[in-house]
Amino acid sequence: MDSTLCDLELRCIDPMSRSQLLRALRPRLECLPPDLREGLEEKPDGWLRLLLLAARLIFALQMLQPGSRGQQ
């Protein structure tokens, strides 16, 4: 299941343009450590893709935790 989620995310992220990557990353920046949030505009596209994947996966994990906003 975990590898399937990663595969789906990568298929969605891979074709994104730089501006799409930056727009998608901004709402999830709070999921990343402070040092990874800095200087997004200067980072290469491959790095932005990895950051977006990491942020989305961290967000999904946070939603699965008991007591999170995503748990009812």
Secondary structure, DSSP 8 states (H G I E B T S, - for coil): -HHHHHHHHHHHHTT--HHHHHHHHGGGGGGS-HHHHTTGGGS-HHHHHHHHHHHHHHHHHHHHSTTSTT--
